[in-house]
């Protein structure tokens, strides 16, 4: 069965499933890291999450090529949802930053928070022309 023959609705469903799976795998990887599991295990789960994210990107690219694909959200709405989710992740990371006692973990979390803020800013630079309309 070729992916070209699958309807847009099913591809959108697969995209949602892969996004949820990626979030689950990332949180599992972080939990394994916090529980001091061997690095091979949490790195393997993280790599699997990266593969799932790449599959999600391929599904997104396939959906954009279809003329019958309907995007339920505008770019502005999608960006606002992205910012809300980023803000919630930052809140959780900030709480975790305050509760960790290990200085190395605090530095890693602070670096991740900085990278998330940087990604938000870079995403804004990509879509700022849509906000001027």
Secondary structure, DSSP 8 states (H G I E B T S, - for coil): --GGGS-HHHHHHHHHHHHHHHHHHHHHHHHHHHTT--HHHHHHHHHHHHHHHHHHHHHHHHHHH-TT---SS-HHHHHHHHHHHHHHHHHHHHHHHHH---HHHHHHHHHHHHHHHHHHHHHHHHHHHHH--
